[in-house]
Amino acid sequence: MAATPRFLTLADVAEVLNTSSAQVYALVRRGELPAIKIGGRGQWRVEAARLEEFIEQMYAQTRTFVDEHPYEDADREQPVAD
């Protein structure tokens, strides 16, 4: 069984997050997702552990947003269909 790689390409990260490589690149360039630049061509790599930390941070931010912005329609009565 193959071991999980320590570092992922931006394309790998995009696949995990179900987004585009361009969006992952933007996260890296804005400093939201830690990454390293390696090789002569400056290829970006994201450590798998850092990706998991990023995902946990996004869950925490989402929880905070949901807590601060309750979904008001949830308490309203829904009209009954005829």
PAPAVEX-384609 format. One record per residue: residue number from 1; x, y, z of N, C-alpha, C, O in turn; residue in one letter. Coordinates in pm, whole numbers, plus 32768, in hexadecimal, padded with zeros to 4 digits. Atoms other than C-alpha are relative to their C-alpha. Layout:
<seq NUM; nx X; ny Y; nz Z; cax X; cay Y; caz Z; cx X; cy Y; cz Z; ox X; oy Y; oz Z; type A>
...
% end
This chain:
<seq 1; nx 8054; ny 7F8C; nz 8000; cax 8000; cay 8000; caz 8000; cx 805A; cy 807C; cz 8000; ox 80B7; oy 8085; oz 8050; type M>
<seq 2; nx 7FAD; ny 7F88; nz 800C; cax 8091; cay 8153; caz 7F9B; cx 7FE4; cy 8060; cz 8072; ox 7F72; oy 8074; oz 809C; type A>
<seq 3; nx 800D; ny 7F9E; nz 7F95; cax 80D4; cay 8251; caz 80A9; cx 7FCC; cy 8084; cz 7FC8; ox 7FE4; oy 80A5; oz 7F54; type A>
<seq 4; nx 802F; ny 7F7C; nz 8029; cax 802A; cay 83A2; caz 809A; cx 8079; cy 805C; cz 7FF3; ox 80CC; oy 8062; oz 804D; type T>
<seq 5; nx 7F8D; ny 7FA7; nz 8010; cax 8120; cay 84A0; caz 800C; cx 7FFB; cy 8074; cz 8064; ox 7F90; oy 80A3; oz 808A; type P>
<seq 6; nx 7FF8; ny 7F91; nz 7FA1; cax 8199; cay 85AF; caz 80F8; cx 7FD8; cy 8084; cz 7FBE; ox 7F97; oy 80D8; oz 7FFC; type R>
<seq 7; nx 801C; ny 7F84; nz 8048; cax 817D; cay 86C0; caz 7FF0; cx 7FA4; cy 7FE6; cz 7F8A; ox 7FAC; oy 7F7F; oz 7F48; type F>
<seq 8; nx 8061; ny 800A; nz 806D; cax 8068; cay 86FD; caz 7EF3; cx 8016; cy 8073; cz 7F9E; ox 803E; oy 80E1; oz 7FC5; type L>
<seq 9; nx 7FFD; ny 7F95; nz 8064; cax 8067; cay 87C1; caz 7DAE; cx 7F82; cy 8054; cz 8010; ox 7F24; oy 802C; oz 8055; type T>
<seq 10; nx 8078; ny 7FAD; nz 7FFB; cax 7F70; cay 88DC; caz 7D84; cx 7F8B; cy 7FB9; cz 7FBD; ox 7F18; oy 7FC9; oz 7FE7; type L>
<seq 11; nx 806A; ny 804E; nz 8042; cax 7EAE; cay 87F8; caz 7C98; cx 7FC7; cy 7F98; cz 8060; ox 7F4E; oy 7F81; oz 8063; type A>
<seq 12; nx 802E; ny 8061; nz 7F9C; cax 7E9E; cay 86EF; caz 7DAA; cx 7FA7; cy 8043; cz 8068; ox 7F3D; oy 800E; oz 808C; type D>
<seq 13; nx 804D; ny 7FB6; nz 7F9D; cax 7E22; cay 87F1; caz 7EA4; cx 7F79; cy 8028; cz 7FC5; ox 7F12; oy 801F; oz 8008; type V>
<seq 14; nx 807C; ny 7FD9; nz 8043; cax 7D20; cay 886D; caz 7DA9; cx 7F9F; cy 7F8A; cz 7FFB; ox 7F26; oy 7F9B; oz 800E; type A>
<seq 15; nx 8054; ny 8078; nz 8005; cax 7C9F; cay 8709; caz 7D86; cx 7FC3; cy 7FE4; cz 808A; ox 7F4D; oy 7FC5; oz 8094; type E>
<seq 16; nx 8031; ny 8018; nz 7F77; cax 7C82; cay 86DF; caz 7F01; cx 7F93; cy 8064; cz 8023; ox 7F2D; oy 803F; oz 805E; type V>
<seq 17; nx 805F; ny 7F96; nz 7FDD; cax 7BCB; cay 882C; caz 7F24; cx 7F8F; cy 800E; cz 7F9A; ox 7F34; oy 805E; oz 7FAC; type L>
<seq 18; nx 8064; ny 7FFB; nz 806B; cax 7AFC; cay 87F1; caz 7DE8; cx 7FF4; cy 808F; cz 7FC9; ox 7F87; oy 80C7; oz 7FBF; type N>
<seq 19; nx 7FF9; ny 7F79; nz 8037; cax 7B6A; cay 893F; caz 7D57; cx 806A; cy 8001; cz 7F92; ox 80A0; oy 7F98; oz 7F6F; type T>
<seq 20; nx 7F9D; ny 7FF9; nz 806C; cax 7C54; cay 89BB; caz 7C47; cx 808C; cy 8019; cz 8037; ox 809D; oy 804A; oz 80A6; type S>
<seq 21; nx 7F75; ny 7FE4; nz 7FDC; cax 7DCE; cay 89CE; caz 7C51; cx 8016; cy 8096; cz 800E; ox 8064; oy 80C2; oz 8063; type S>
<seq 22; nx 7FF3; ny 7F6E; nz 7FF9; cax 7DAC; cay 8B45; caz 7C14; cx 7FCD; cy 8034; cz 8087; ox 8008; oy 8090; oz 80C0; type A>
<seq 23; nx 8033; ny 7FD5; nz 7F7E; cax 7CDB; cay 8B6A; caz 7D50; cx 8060; cy 7FD9; cz 8070; ox 8073; oy 8024; oz 80CF; type Q>
<seq 24; nx 7F9D; ny 802B; nz 7F9C; cax 7DDA; cay 8AA3; caz 7E18; cx 807A; cy 805B; cz 7FF9; ox 80AF; oy 8083; oz 8061; type V>
<seq 25; nx 7F8E; ny 7FA5; nz 8010; cax 7EF2; cay 8B7A; caz 7D8A; cx 7FE2; cy 8087; cz 8042; ox 8038; oy 80C0; oz 8085; type Y>
<seq 26; nx 8027; ny 7F82; nz 7FC2; cax 7E33; cay 8CB1; caz 7DF9; cx 8004; cy 7FF5; cz 8099; ox 8030; oy 8053; oz 80DC; type A>
<seq 27; nx 7FF9; ny 8015; nz 7F6F; cax 7E12; cay 8C21; caz 7F5B; cx 8091; cy 8004; cz 8030; ox 80AF; oy 803D; oz 8099; type L>
<seq 28; nx 7F71; ny 8003; nz 7FDE; cax 7F8A; cay 8BE4; caz 7F60; cx 803A; cy 808D; cz 7FF8; ox 807F; oy 80B9; oz 8054; type V>
<seq 29; nx 7FC6; ny 7F7B; nz 8014; cax 7FE3; cay 8D3C; caz 7ED7; cx 7FCD; cy 8066; cz 8066; ox 8014; oy 80C4; oz 8089; type R>
<seq 30; nx 8036; ny 7FA7; nz 7F98; cax 7EFE; cay 8DE8; caz 7FD5; cx 802F; cy 7FDA; cz 808B; ox 8014; oy 8020; oz 80EC; type R>
<seq 31; nx 7FCD; ny 802D; nz 7F7F; cax 7FA8; cay 8D25; caz 80EB; cx 7F9B; cy 7FB6; cz 8055; ox 7FB4; oy 7F9C; oz 80CB; type G>
<seq 32; nx 8067; ny 8047; nz 7FB6; cax 7E6B; cay 8C70; caz 8150; cx 8020; cy 7F6B; cz 800E; ox 7FFA; oy 7F2B; oz 8070; type E>
<seq 33; nx 7FD9; ny 808D; nz 8000; cax 7EF8; cay 8B18; caz 80FC; cx 8098; cy 7FF9; cz 7FF9; ox 80D2; oy 801D; oz 7F92; type L>
<seq 34; nx 7F6E; ny 8007; nz 8001; cax 8064; cay 8ADD; caz 815F; cx 8034; cy 7FA0; cz 7F95; ox 7FFE; oy 7F32; oz 7F84; type P>
<seq 35; nx 7FC4; ny 8053; nz 8068; cax 813C; cay 8A54; caz 8045; cx 8093; cy 8025; cz 7FF3; ox 80C0; oy 808D; oz 8024; type A>
<seq 36; nx 7F73; ny 7FE4; nz 801E; cax 82A6; cay 8A3E; caz 7FD8; cx 8013; cy 7FFD; cz 7F69; ox 7FCB; oy 7FB8; oz 7F21; type I>
<seq 37; nx 7FDD; ny 7FFB; nz 808E; cax 833E; cay 8A8A; caz 7E86; cx 8083; cy 7FB4; cz 7FF0; ox 80E6; oy 7FD5; oz 8031; type K>
<seq 38; nx 7F88; ny 8053; nz 8010; cax 843A; cay 8987; caz 7E10; cx 8027; cy 7FF5; cz 7F6D; ox 7FD8; oy 8012; oz 7F13; type I>
<seq 39; nx 7FD0; ny 801C; nz 8087; cax 850C; cay 8936; caz 7CE1; cx 801E; cy 807E; cz 7FB0; ox 7FF7; oy 80ED; oz 7FD3; type G>
<seq 40; nx 7FD8; ny 7F93; nz 8058; cax 8598; cay 8A0A; caz 7BCA; cx 7F8A; cy 8047; cz 7FBF; ox 7F94; oy 80BD; oz 7F9D; type G>
<seq 41; nx 8075; ny 7FC5; nz 803F; cax 8440; cay 8A47; caz 7B39; cx 7FA0; cy 803B; cz 8066; ox 7F36; oy 806F; oz 8042; type R>
<seq 42; nx 8053; ny 7FC4; nz 7F98; cax 83B1; cay 8AB7; caz 7C86; cx 7F79; cy 7FBF; cz 8010; ox 7F12; oy 8003; oz 8014; type G>
<seq 43; nx 807E; ny 8048; nz 7FEF; cax 82AB; cay 89AB; caz 7CAF; cx 7FD6; cy 8006; cz 8093; ox 8029; oy 7FF7; oz 80ED; type Q>
<seq 44; nx 8036; ny 7FF6; nz 7F79; cax 81CC; cay 89D1; caz 7DDF; cx 7FD9; cy 7F78; cz 8036; ox 7FA7; oy 7F22; oz 7FED; type W>
<seq 45; nx 8028; ny 807B; nz 7FBA; cax 8195; cay 88BB; caz 7EDD; cx 7FBF; cy 8027; cz 8084; ox 7FEB; oy 8084; oz 80C7; type R>
<seq 46; nx 8047; ny 7FEB; nz 7F83; cax 80A5; cay 88AE; caz 8002; cx 8010; cy 7F81; cz 8053; ox 7FF3; oy 7F13; oz 8024; type V>
<seq 47; nx 7FF2; ny 8073; nz 7FA7; cax 80F1; cay 87CC; caz 8127; cx 7F75; cy 7FCE; cz 8026; ox 7F1D; oy 801D; oz 8049; type E>
<seq 48; nx 8083; ny 803C; nz 7FE4; cax 7FD0; cay 86DB; caz 8162; cx 7FCB; cy 802A; cz 8089; ox 7F54; oy 8044; oz 8098; type A>
<seq 49; nx 802A; ny 7FD8; nz 7F79; cax 7FC9; cay 8733; caz 82D5; cx 7FCE; cy 8091; cz 8001; ox 7F6E; oy 80B1; oz 8048; type A>
<seq 50; nx 802B; ny 7F73; nz 8008; cax 7FAD; cay 88A7; caz 8280; cx 7F78; cy 800C; cz 7FBC; ox 7F26; oy 8060; oz 7FE0; type R>
<seq 51; nx 8082; ny 8001; nz 8043; cax 7E8D; cay 885C; caz 8195; cx 7F92; cy 7FD9; cz 8062; ox 7F28; oy 8017; oz 8064; type L>
<seq 52; nx 8063; ny 802A; nz 7F9C; cax 7DD5; cay 87A6; caz 82AD; cx 7FE6; cy 806F; cz 8065; ox 7F74; oy 8085; oz 808E; type E>
<seq 53; nx 8010; ny 7F8E; nz 7FA5; cax 7E14; cay 88CF; caz 8395; cx 7FAB; cy 806D; cz 7FBF; ox 7F54; oy 80A8; oz 7FFF; type E>
<seq 54; nx 804D; ny 7F9C; nz 804A; cax 7D8C; cay 89B9; caz 828A; cx 7F6D; cy 7FDA; cz 7FFC; ox 7F16; oy 802E; oz 8012; type F>
<seq 55; nx 808B; ny 802F; nz 8005; cax 7C52; cay 88E5; caz 8266; cx 7FBD; cy 8013; cz 8088; ox 7F4B; oy 8040; oz 808E; type I>
<seq 56; nx 8038; ny 7FED; nz 7F7A; cax 7C1D; cay 88E9; caz 83DF; cx 7FE4; cy 8094; cz 801C; ox 7F7F; oy 80B6; oz 8059; type E>
<seq 57; nx 8015; ny 7F70; nz 7FEF; cax 7C46; cay 8A65; caz 83DF; cx 7F83; cy 802E; cz 7FB4; ox 7F37; oy 8081; oz 7FE6; type Q>
<seq 58; nx 8075; ny 7FDB; nz 804F; cax 7B40; cay 8A81; caz 82CD; cx 7F80; cy 7FD1; cz 8045; ox 7F1B; oy 8018; oz 8044; type M>
<seq 59; nx 8073; ny 802F; nz 7FB3; cax 7A50; cay 89AB; caz 839B; cx 7FE4; cy 805D; cz 8075; ox 7F71; oy 807F; oz 8090; type Y>
<seq 60; nx 8010; ny 7FA7; nz 7F8D; cax 7A8D; cay 8A8C; caz 84CA; cx 7FC6; cy 8087; cz 7FD3; ox 7F6D; oy 80BD; oz 8015; type A>
<seq 61; nx 8035; ny 7F81; nz 8033; cax 7A50; cay 8BC7; caz 83FB; cx 7F6E; cy 7FF2; cz 7FD8; ox 7F1E; oy 804D; oz 7FEF; type Q>
<seq 62; nx 808A; ny 8018; nz 8029; cax 7912; cay 8B31; caz 836E; cx 7FA5; cy 7FF6; cz 807A; ox 7F37; oy 802D; oz 807B; type T>
<seq 63; nx 804F; ny 800B; nz 7F85; cax 7896; cay 8AD4; caz 84CB; cx 7FE7; cy 808A; cz 803D; ox 7F78; oy 80A8; oz 8067; type R>
<seq 64; nx 800E; ny 7F79; nz 7FCA; cax 78D7; cay 8C38; caz 8542; cx 7F9C; cy 8050; cz 7FAE; ox 7F46; oy 8094; oz 7FE6; type T>
<seq 65; nx 805C; ny 7FB8; nz 8058; cax 7821; cay 8CC8; caz 8415; cx 7F70; cy 7FD3; cz 8018; ox 7F16; oy 8027; oz 8024; type F>
<seq 66; nx 8087; ny 8036; nz 7FEC; cax 76F5; cay 8BE4; caz 8447; cx 7FC9; cy 802C; cz 8088; ox 7F54; oy 8051; oz 8094; type V>
<seq 67; nx 802B; ny 7FD5; nz 7F7A; cax 76E7; cay 8C36; caz 85BB; cx 7FDC; cy 8094; cz 8003; ox 7F7D; oy 80BC; oz 8047; type D>
<seq 68; nx 8018; ny 7F70; nz 8000; cax 76F5; cay 8DAB; caz 8574; cx 7F92; cy 802B; cz 7FA0; ox 7F5E; oy 809A; oz 7FAB; type E>
<seq 69; nx 8066; ny 7FE0; nz 8064; cax 75FE; cay 8D9F; caz 8452; cx 7F9C; cy 7F8D; cz 7FF7; ox 7F9D; oy 7F40; oz 7F97; type H>
<seq 70; nx 805F; ny 8070; nz 8000; cax 74E4; cay 8CB0; caz 84AE; cx 7FA5; cy 8005; cz 7F86; ox 7F84; oy 8070; oz 7F52; type P>
<seq 71; nx 8059; ny 800F; nz 8073; cax 740A; cay 8C33; caz 8396; cx 7F72; cy 801A; cz 8030; ox 7F33; oy 7FC2; oz 806C; type Y>
<seq 72; nx 8081; ny 7FD6; nz 7FCB; cax 72C9; cay 8CED; caz 83E0; cx 7F8B; cy 7FB3; cz 7FC6; ox 7F27; oy 7FA0; oz 800B; type E>
<seq 73; nx 806F; ny 8047; nz 803F; cax 71ED; cay 8C2D; caz 82EC; cx 7FE4; cy 7F7B; cz 8043; ox 7F78; oy 7F43; oz 8031; type D>
<seq 74; nx 8012; ny 8083; nz 7FC2; cax 721D; cay 8AF0; caz 83B8; cx 7F8E; cy 8001; cz 8066; ox 7F50; oy 7F9A; oz 807D; type A>
<seq 75; nx 8069; ny 7FF8; nz 7F9A; cax 7126; cay 8B6D; caz 84C0; cx 7F78; cy 8027; cz 7FC6; ox 7F12; oy 801F; oz 800B; type D>
<seq 76; nx 807E; ny 7FD5; nz 803E; cax 701D; cay 8BE9; caz 83CE; cx 7FB0; cy 7F87; cz 7FD2; ox 7FE7; oy 7F21; oz 7FAB; type R>
<seq 77; nx 8057; ny 806B; nz 8033; cax 6EF3; cay 8B14; caz 8373; cx 8007; cy 8000; cz 7F68; ox 8006; oy 806A; oz 7F29; type E>
<seq 78; nx 7FFF; ny 800E; nz 8090; cax 6F01; cay 8A92; caz 8215; cx 7F70; cy 7FF6; cz 7FCE; ox 7F1E; oy 7FB2; oz 800D; type Q>
<seq 79; nx 8088; ny 800C; nz 8035; cax 6DC8; cay 8ABD; caz 813F; cx 7FE3; cy 7F71; cz 7FD7; ox 803B; oy 7F29; oz 7FA6; type P>
<seq 80; nx 802A; ny 8087; nz 8023; cax 6D07; cay 897F; caz 8107; cx 7FD5; cy 7FFF; cz 7F6E; ox 7F85; oy 8053; oz 7F44; type V>
<seq 81; nx 8024; ny 800C; nz 808D; cax 6CEC; cay 8915; caz 7F9C; cx 7F73; cy 7FCA; cz 7FF3; ox 7F49; oy 7F73; oz 803F; type A>
<seq 82; nx 808A; ny 8030; nz 8017; cax 6B8C; cay 88E3; caz 7F16; cx 7FFE; cy 7F79; cz 7FC1; ox 7F93; oy 7F42; oz 7FA8; type D>
% end
